[in-house]
Amino acid sequence: MTDADDYCFTNRAIIHVNGECAMSKKRLLRRYDYLMHNISNVFLETAGTIDLNVEIKFTIDNKPLSIDIHIGNDNVSPSASFEEITCFANNWMIDHKEKYKKGDFSHIFDLYMNN
């Protein structure tokens, strides 16, 4: 990914806006709905104790993505920042997995089989 890439996490999808290069004004928008795409291999990688950068790495279907995040608060220790980000990411993933994972499709069966 390039520095021109932007991401938006919504309650239904991840939206990825891809900037091709600094010289181009072209932007490509991709939407990855949670119900239709498999999100796996989620990792948080810190750069160290000097800079407070975190990189979120994950795979959507078979496409690896990476997001660089600069924390920017020099008064917070890297371990506290990492813990906060990890807790947020973990809670978010658990909440959205339970919210959007559906195991019973009887309503669809009834819709098509009873007509």
C-alpha angles and dihedrals in degrees: 000000000000133000087257093065118109130192133199122190112204132174090262108031150359111250116205119192109195120205109202099208142323093267095051129075092200116119127186118205119205125183120202110193112208092226094053103038131058114231113199145147095046112183135171113209124190122205095216141272100300100061121032098224123141126191120206111206123187142146126238107199099316097330116103116216131188129194122194115210125188110206094200098192109113093185093067120078117238091240091054091047092048091048092050093048092045092050092047093048093046094049091045093051093047092047094048095042091056092040097053105024109101123188101172117067096168091125089063091045090051092046095057103027097049096052 
